[in-house]
Amino acid sequence: MNSCPADARPGVQSEELSFEEFNRTSIRQRSQDMSESAVQTTRQNPLQYVSEQLKDLRAKGVAPKLRILDGEQKPVCIFDGKEVINLASNNYLGLTTHKALRKAAVDAAKTLGAGAGAVRTIAGTMQLHMQLEEQIAKFKNVEACVVFQSGFTANAGTVSAVLGKEDLIVSDELNHASIIDGARLSRATIKVFKHKDVKDCERILQEHSDFPGKKLIITDGVFSMDGDIAPLPQLCDVAEKYDCIMMVDDAHASGVLGRGGRGTIDHFNCHGRVHIQVGTLSKAIGVMGGYVCGSRELIDFLYLRARPFLFSTSHTPATAAACMAAFSLLDSPAGEKLVKKLWANTKVFKRELKKRGFQFKGSETPIVPIHVGDAAKAFEFSKKLFDAGVFAPAVGYPTVAEGKARLRAIVSAGHKKEQLVKAADILAEAAKPLGIIG
Ligand SMILES: Cc1ncc(COP(=O)(O)O)c(C=O)c1O
């Protein structure tokens, strides 16, 4: 007689039941559930508070709806049925639609299938995953690399694996949410230093000079909401002085800063001074995923302890193959040309905005924040722009602090000069009546 595992049966711990008995029990359970659900309709909705909060956000004008892309992610494309100049995407180099990446993805799907079928540590490590890791490690000039499903999981999984509750994390106040969440998950003591303030970082470490646990200094390489660059050489000096682990999240620097987009470490020539380098495959690389670069032992440890690596399925063959094609491109003269074009476009756009009276203090990269302050006003600004043919999103709390809402425009290598000039005109027209520029 067939039997059913005890732990699959409601209310049964140890004895074995036949399938017939199990089915009878399940039917009884289902009819009981159905009469309970009838009672529930008369009970108060336990998620009522969610509806109320949503209503409140909508009333304040800070609940923008999702814009829906119709077709490809390109410098000019169609969102919500309207053609707009796209200043909203992290597709810095235009690789999302590059023919080499498309071909690699299609070929991999044809030959290897649609999915990896398991987490990396069980049966989901394909040759492509290992090849991609080797390729990135070589590109970044480090011993080894591990690829995660996203930049978010790379940060959160790594910080929480490497640090524990007896340790200290010293973190820039504008670090990305994935670093903050990883730090919280680690249960380490978290101390926050003022944005890019090396002295403040050092002050915290002096105050914790007899802290018994391990210490980590962590910073974004390029700050995603302000477009400024971390003072990496000085932070490395402090890390070395106080015997800290140094970690950098280069999500917005990969493919943007350094030779051929090798990142902040390359930009500042800090090779060998940063123990943990995180990057994303979802922005300039144009696909999806994140990675951590470092020593062979660090990576082997993350293979065993980074929870998103252990507990979430690996990339599809198409994703891994497209990422490999992106790194091959970056590592070629064509890639260098794209990075140069990105910076040339950034210069044009910033110059055109400045001519029209915009200020974007601090930005040193293709991320151009236009500070507005009030969130509802920032969303109104963004909507006006959209109606006039430019898509640049407003960013408010919780992405930035309350009262620091802004419009964030991102330039790509794929923009044409005339598109950037036209976008600057439209920005100025929308900004003036709102008092954002004079
Ligand atoms: C600084 C920073 N780190 C990490 C991430 C997460 O990257 P991903 O989109 O690959 O999860 C982002 C994305 O917004 C980011 O801006």
The ligand as an ORCA input file, in Angstrom:
! r2SCAN-3c Opt
* xyz 0 1
  C      24.806     51.588     -5.692
  C      23.978     50.402     -6.060
  N      24.336     49.195     -5.614
  C      23.634     48.097     -5.927
  C      22.521     48.160     -6.727
  C      21.754     46.923     -7.043
  O      22.047     46.476     -8.328
  P      21.042     45.524     -9.109
  O      20.082     46.385     -9.837
  O      21.916     44.725    -10.011
  O      20.374     44.666     -8.088
  C      22.105     49.386     -7.223
  C      20.887     49.470     -8.078
  O      20.089     50.355     -8.006
  C      22.846     50.551     -6.896
  O      22.485     51.751     -7.345
*
